[in-house]
Amino acid sequence: MTIQTQDIRRPPRALVEGLAEIGAATASGELYRLGISDAQIRGPRPWTPGKAVAGPALTLQFMPKREDLYGADEYNDPEQQLHRHVLYHTQPGDVVVVDARGEMSSGVFGEMMLTYFQGRGGAGVVIDGCIRDFPKASELELGLWLRGVTPNFHTQTNIFPFAVNVPVACGGTMVMPGDIVIADDDGAVVVPVGLAEELLANAGEHAEWEEFSRMRLAEGGDLRKYYPLREDAQAEYEAWRAKQQQQ
């Protein structure tokens, strides 16, 4: 089988680092206001509680197995194993996003592949499917968003890796190579690169007034006045904001 793989264009690092501060929930809400109705990658859920990542997407596409196109076993002609090739592109902070078709019996990566990915600086994986070797994989410094785990290797059952760094549908959500993935305990969200700067600006403003509102609510303030911030609370907020900027 011909190997289908290409590199990606990464967004500016400062932009990714800014988005890492806002979290998946805020990103989803702000994307909705920018016209993206649902940016959540459904299916994969957090398997490493407390882990949060943001980074450009390296993508891996699986297809239903067809033996005339793919007959390699786990160790026969390793370079035909395309799940390896997506990892060869890894740069620090990257997130691998895998369309594994929701298959629950094939382990896309195992401990060895994920150890290599971590060693190259990878941040996390979002897989619409499973990994194997979870007890060891969970000890790595990686964020794991998965449908599940399995003892089987990646081509043992019904799917095989078909293409690297192509558009994929992960959990029914389109992900382009180089899109920015934000993932935490709320799940994973994909941020189109073209909207990332506006999202970051809007999210910063949103986070600021939410900090003020949270403080007022903790003091027993009126929910109807402070969340969302009502017009008659605006002057109070602006005064608080000016004071914060002076400190």
C-alpha positions as a Markdown table, in Angstrom:
| # | Residue | x | y | z |
|---|---|---|---|---|
| 1 | Met | 0.0 | 0.0 | 0.0 |
| 2 | Thr | 1.3 | 3.5 | -0.8 |
| 3 | Ile | 1.9 | 5.6 | 2.3 |
| 4 | Gln | -0.2 | 8.7 | 2.3 |
| 5 | Thr | 1.4 | 11.2 | 4.6 |
| 6 | Gln | 2.2 | 14.9 | 4.6 |
| 7 | Asp | 3.4 | 17.5 | 7.1 |
| 8 | Ile | 1.2 | 20.2 | 8.6 |
| 9 | Arg | 1.4 | 24.0 | 8.9 |
| 10 | Arg | 1.5 | 24.8 | 12.6 |
| 11 | Pro | -0.1 | 28.0 | 14.1 |
| 12 | Pro | 2.1 | 30.5 | 16.0 |
| 13 | Arg | 3.3 | 29.0 | 19.4 |
| 14 | Ala | 2.1 | 32.1 | 21.3 |
| 15 | Leu | -1.4 | 31.7 | 19.9 |
| 16 | Val | -1.5 | 28.0 | 21.1 |
| 17 | Glu | -0.1 | 29.0 | 24.5 |
| 18 | Gly | -2.8 | 31.6 | 24.9 |
| 19 | Leu | -5.6 | 29.2 | 24.0 |
| 20 | Ala | -4.2 | 26.7 | 26.5 |
| 21 | Glu | -5.2 | 29.1 | 29.3 |
| 22 | Ile | -8.9 | 29.2 | 28.4 |
| 23 | Gly | -10.1 | 25.6 | 28.6 |
| 24 | Ala | -12.4 | 23.5 | 26.5 |
| 25 | Ala | -15.7 | 24.8 | 27.9 |
| 26 | Thr | -14.8 | 28.5 | 27.2 |
| 27 | Ala | -13.5 | 27.6 | 23.8 |
| 28 | Ser | -16.7 | 25.8 | 22.9 |
| 29 | Gly | -18.9 | 28.7 | 24.0 |
| 30 | Glu | -16.8 | 31.3 | 22.2 |
| 31 | Leu | -16.7 | 29.2 | 19.0 |
| 32 | Tyr | -20.5 | 29.0 | 19.1 |
| 33 | Arg | -20.6 | 32.8 | 19.2 |
| 34 | Leu | -18.3 | 32.9 | 16.2 |
| 35 | Gly | -20.6 | 30.6 | 14.2 |
| 36 | Ile | -19.2 | 27.1 | 14.9 |
| 37 | Ser | -22.3 | 25.5 | 16.5 |
| 38 | Asp | -20.6 | 22.4 | 17.9 |
| 39 | Ala | -16.8 | 22.1 | 18.1 |
| 40 | Gln | -16.8 | 19.2 | 20.7 |
| 41 | Ile | -15.1 | 15.9 | 19.6 |
| 42 | Arg | -17.7 | 13.5 | 20.8 |
| 43 | Gly | -16.9 | 9.9 | 21.9 |
| 44 | Pro | -13.4 | 10.3 | 23.3 |
| 45 | Arg | -13.4 | 11.2 | 27.0 |
| 46 | Pro | -10.7 | 12.0 | 29.5 |
| 47 | Trp | -8.7 | 9.1 | 30.8 |
| 48 | Thr | -6.0 | 11.2 | 32.6 |
| 49 | Pro | -8.0 | 13.3 | 35.1 |
| 50 | Gly | -6.5 | 16.8 | 35.7 |
| 51 | Lys | -4.6 | 16.8 | 32.4 |
| 52 | Ala | -5.1 | 19.7 | 30.1 |
| 53 | Val | -3.5 | 20.3 | 26.7 |
| 54 | Ala | -3.7 | 22.6 | 23.7 |
| 55 | Gly | -1.8 | 22.0 | 20.5 |
| 56 | Pro | -1.9 | 21.6 | 16.7 |
| 57 | Ala | -3.5 | 18.5 | 15.4 |
| 58 | Leu | -1.6 | 15.7 | 13.7 |
| 59 | Thr | -4.3 | 13.5 | 12.2 |
| 60 | Leu | -4.5 | 9.8 | 11.5 |
| 61 | Gln | -7.3 | 8.2 | 9.5 |
| 62 | Phe | -8.3 | 4.6 | 9.9 |
| 63 | Met | -10.5 | 2.7 | 7.3 |
| 64 | Pro | -12.3 | -0.6 | 7.4 |
| 65 | Lys | -9.8 | -3.4 | 6.8 |
| 66 | Arg | -9.4 | -4.8 | 3.3 |
| 67 | Glu | -6.9 | -7.5 | 3.1 |
| 68 | Asp | -5.7 | -6.8 | -0.5 |
| 69 | Leu | -4.7 | -3.4 | 0.6 |
| 70 | Tyr | -3.2 | -4.2 | 4.0 |
| 71 | Gly | -1.9 | -7.5 | 5.2 |
| 72 | Ala | 1.0 | -6.6 | 7.5 |
| 73 | Asp | 1.2 | -7.9 | 11.0 |
| 74 | Glu | 2.5 | -6.1 | 14.0 |
| 75 | Tyr | 6.2 | -6.5 | 13.2 |
| 76 | Asn | 6.3 | -7.4 | 9.5 |
| 77 | Asp | 7.6 | -4.5 | 7.4 |
| 78 | Pro | 7.1 | -1.9 | 10.2 |
| 79 | Glu | 7.3 | 1.1 | 7.9 |
| 80 | Gln | 4.0 | 0.1 | 6.3 |
| 81 | Gln | 2.4 | 0.7 | 9.7 |
| 82 | Leu | 1.0 | 4.2 | 9.2 |
| 83 | His | 0.2 | 4.7 | 12.9 |
| 84 | Arg | 4.0 | 5.0 | 13.2 |
| 85 | His | 4.2 | 7.7 | 10.5 |
| 86 | Val | 1.9 | 10.2 | 12.2 |
| 87 | Leu | 4.2 | 10.1 | 15.2 |
| 88 | Tyr | 7.3 | 10.8 | 13.0 |
| 89 | His | 5.9 | 14.4 | 12.5 |
| 90 | Thr | 5.7 | 15.1 | 16.2 |
| 91 | Gln | 7.0 | 18.4 | 17.5 |
| 92 | Pro | 6.7 | 19.6 | 21.1 |
| 93 | Gly | 3.1 | 20.4 | 22.1 |
| 94 | Asp | 1.4 | 18.4 | 19.2 |
| 95 | Val | -1.8 | 16.5 | 19.7 |
| 96 | Val | -2.5 | 13.4 | 17.7 |
| 97 | Val | -6.2 | 13.1 | 16.6 |
| 98 | Val | -7.3 | 9.8 | 15.3 |
| 99 | Asp | -10.4 | 8.8 | 13.4 |
| 100 | Ala | -10.6 | 5.1 | 14.4 |
| 101 | Arg | -14.2 | 4.9 | 13.4 |
| 102 | Gly | -15.3 | 4.3 | 17.0 |
| 103 | Glu | -13.9 | 0.8 | 16.9 |
| 104 | Met | -13.7 | -0.6 | 20.4 |
| 105 | Ser | -11.5 | -3.7 | 19.7 |
| 106 | Ser | -8.4 | -2.3 | 18.1 |
| 107 | Gly | -5.7 | -0.5 | 20.1 |
| 108 | Val | -4.5 | 2.4 | 17.9 |
| 109 | Phe | -1.3 | 2.9 | 20.0 |
| 110 | Gly | 0.4 | 0.9 | 22.7 |
| 111 | Glu | 2.9 | 1.8 | 25.4 |
| 112 | Met | 5.9 | 1.8 | 23.0 |
| 113 | Met | 4.4 | 4.1 | 20.4 |
| 114 | Leu | 3.1 | 6.5 | 23.1 |
| 115 | Thr | 6.5 | 6.5 | 24.9 |
| 116 | Tyr | 8.1 | 7.5 | 21.6 |
| 117 | Phe | 5.5 | 10.3 | 21.2 |
| 118 | Gln | 6.1 | 11.6 | 24.7 |
| 119 | Gly | 9.9 | 11.5 | 24.0 |
| 120 | Arg | 9.4 | 13.7 | 21.0 |
| 121 | Gly | 7.5 | 16.3 | 23.1 |
| 122 | Gly | 3.9 | 15.2 | 22.2 |
| 123 | Ala | 1.2 | 16.6 | 24.5 |
| 124 | Gly | -1.7 | 14.2 | 24.1 |
| 125 | Val | -3.9 | 12.0 | 21.9 |
| 126 | Val | -7.6 | 12.2 | 21.1 |
| 127 | Ile | -8.8 | 8.9 | 19.7 |
| 128 | Asp | -12.3 | 7.9 | 18.5 |
| 129 | Gly | -11.3 | 4.4 | 19.5 |
| 130 | Cys | -8.9 | 2.7 | 21.9 |
| 131 | Ile | -5.4 | 2.2 | 23.0 |
| 132 | Arg | -3.7 | -0.9 | 24.5 |
| 133 | Asp | -1.2 | -1.2 | 27.4 |
| 134 | Phe | -3.2 | 1.4 | 29.4 |
| 135 | Pro | -1.7 | 0.6 | 32.8 |
| 136 | Lys | 1.8 | 1.6 | 31.4 |
| 137 | Ala | 0.5 | 4.3 | 29.0 |
| 138 | Ser | -1.3 | 6.1 | 31.9 |
| 139 | Glu | 2.0 | 6.6 | 33.7 |
| 140 | Leu | 3.4 | 8.7 | 30.8 |
| 141 | Glu | 3.2 | 12.5 | 30.9 |
| 142 | Leu | 0.5 | 12.5 | 28.2 |
| 143 | Gly | -3.1 | 13.5 | 28.1 |
| 144 | Leu | -5.3 | 10.7 | 26.9 |
| 145 | Trp | -8.8 | 11.2 | 25.5 |
| 146 | Leu | -10.2 | 7.9 | 24.4 |
| 147 | Arg | -13.3 | 5.8 | 23.8 |
| 148 | Gly | -11.8 | 3.0 | 25.8 |
| 149 | Val | -9.0 | 0.5 | 26.1 |
| 150 | Thr | -8.4 | -3.0 | 24.7 |
| 151 | Pro | -5.7 | -5.7 | 24.8 |
| 152 | Asn | -5.7 | -6.0 | 21.0 |
| 153 | Phe | -3.2 | -4.3 | 18.7 |
| 154 | His | -4.2 | -1.8 | 16.0 |
| 155 | Thr | -4.9 | -4.1 | 13.1 |
| 156 | Gln | -5.9 | -7.2 | 14.9 |
| 157 | Thr | -9.6 | -6.7 | 14.1 |
| 158 | Asn | -11.6 | -4.6 | 11.7 |
| 159 | Ile | -9.6 | -1.4 | 10.8 |
| 160 | Phe | -6.3 | -0.3 | 9.5 |
| 161 | Pro | -4.4 | 3.0 | 9.3 |
| 162 | Phe | -4.9 | 4.6 | 5.9 |
| 163 | Ala | -3.6 | 8.2 | 5.8 |
| 164 | Val | -1.7 | 10.7 | 7.9 |
| 165 | Asn | -2.3 | 14.5 | 8.1 |
| 166 | Val | -5.5 | 14.5 | 6.1 |
| 167 | Pro | -8.9 | 15.9 | 7.2 |
| 168 | Val | -10.6 | 13.4 | 9.5 |
| 169 | Ala | -13.9 | 13.0 | 11.2 |
| 170 | Cys | -13.0 | 12.3 | 14.8 |
| 171 | Gly | -16.2 | 11.5 | 16.8 |
| 172 | Gly | -18.2 | 13.0 | 14.0 |
| 173 | Thr | -16.3 | 16.3 | 14.2 |
| 174 | Met | -14.2 | 17.5 | 11.3 |
| 175 | Val | -10.5 | 18.1 | 12.2 |
| 176 | Met | -8.1 | 19.6 | 9.8 |
| 177 | Pro | -4.3 | 19.0 | 10.2 |
| 178 | Gly | -2.9 | 21.9 | 12.1 |
| 179 | Asp | -6.2 | 22.9 | 13.7 |
| 180 | Ile | -5.8 | 23.6 | 17.4 |
| 181 | Val | -7.2 | 21.0 | 19.8 |
| 182 | Ile | -8.0 | 22.1 | 23.4 |
| 183 | Ala | -8.7 | 19.2 | 25.7 |
| 184 | Asp | -9.2 | 18.9 | 29.5 |
| 185 | Asp | -11.6 | 17.2 | 31.9 |
| 186 | Asp | -14.6 | 18.7 | 30.0 |
| 187 | Gly | -13.5 | 16.9 | 26.8 |
| 188 | Ala | -11.9 | 17.9 | 23.6 |
| 189 | Val | -12.7 | 20.8 | 21.3 |
| 190 | Val | -11.3 | 21.7 | 17.9 |
| 191 | Val | -10.5 | 25.3 | 17.1 |
| 192 | Pro | -10.2 | 26.2 | 13.4 |
| 193 | Val | -6.9 | 28.1 | 12.9 |
| 194 | Gly | -8.7 | 30.9 | 11.1 |
| 195 | Leu | -10.8 | 31.7 | 14.1 |
| 196 | Ala | -8.1 | 31.2 | 16.8 |
| 197 | Glu | -7.0 | 34.8 | 17.2 |
| 198 | Glu | -10.5 | 36.2 | 17.5 |
| 199 | Leu | -11.4 | 33.3 | 19.9 |
| 200 | Leu | -8.5 | 34.1 | 22.1 |
| 201 | Ala | -9.4 | 37.9 | 22.2 |
| 202 | Asn | -13.0 | 37.2 | 23.0 |
| 203 | Ala | -12.2 | 34.5 | 25.6 |
| 204 | Gly | -9.9 | 36.9 | 27.5 |
| 205 | Glu | -12.6 | 39.5 | 27.8 |
| 206 | His | -15.1 | 36.8 | 28.8 |
| 207 | Ala | -12.8 | 35.4 | 31.5 |
| 208 | Glu | -12.3 | 38.8 | 33.0 |
| 209 | Trp | -15.9 | 39.6 | 33.6 |
| 210 | Glu | -16.5 | 36.1 | 34.7 |
| 211 | Glu | -13.9 | 36.5 | 37.4 |
| 212 | Phe | -15.7 | 39.6 | 38.6 |
| 213 | Ser | -19.1 | 37.9 | 38.5 |
| 214 | Arg | -17.7 | 34.8 | 40.3 |
| 215 | Met | -16.5 | 37.1 | 43.1 |
| 216 | Arg | -19.8 | 38.8 | 43.5 |
| 217 | Leu | -21.8 | 35.5 | 43.4 |
| 218 | Ala | -19.5 | 34.1 | 46.1 |
| 219 | Glu | -20.4 | 37.1 | 48.2 |
| 220 | Gly | -24.1 | 36.4 | 47.8 |
| 221 | Gly | -24.7 | 38.7 | 44.8 |
| 222 | Asp | -27.9 | 38.4 | 42.7 |
| 223 | Leu | -27.5 | 35.8 | 40.0 |
| 224 | Arg | -29.8 | 37.7 | 37.7 |
| 225 | Lys | -27.5 | 40.7 | 37.9 |
| 226 | Tyr | -24.1 | 39.2 | 37.8 |
| 227 | Tyr | -24.4 | 36.1 | 35.5 |
| 228 | Pro | -24.5 | 37.0 | 32.7 |
| 229 | Leu | -23.4 | 40.5 | 33.6 |
| 230 | Arg | -26.4 | 42.8 | 33.4 |
| 231 | Glu | -26.2 | 46.4 | 32.2 |
| 232 | Asp | -26.8 | 47.8 | 35.7 |
| 233 | Ala | -23.7 | 45.9 | 36.9 |
| 234 | Gln | -21.5 | 47.2 | 34.1 |
| 235 | Ala | -20.2 | 50.4 | 35.9 |
| 236 | Glu | -19.4 | 48.3 | 39.0 |
| 237 | Tyr | -17.5 | 45.9 | 36.8 |
| 238 | Glu | -15.6 | 48.6 | 35.0 |
| 239 | Ala | -14.5 | 50.2 | 38.3 |
| 240 | Trp | -13.3 | 46.8 | 39.6 |
| 241 | Arg | -11.5 | 46.2 | 36.3 |
| 242 | Ala | -9.7 | 49.6 | 36.4 |
| 243 | Lys | -8.6 | 48.8 | 40.0 |
| 244 | Gln | -7.2 | 45.5 | 39.0 |
| 245 | Gln | -5.2 | 47.0 | 36.2 |
| 246 | Gln | -3.6 | 49.5 | 38.7 |
| 247 | Gln | -2.4 | 46.7 | 40.9 |
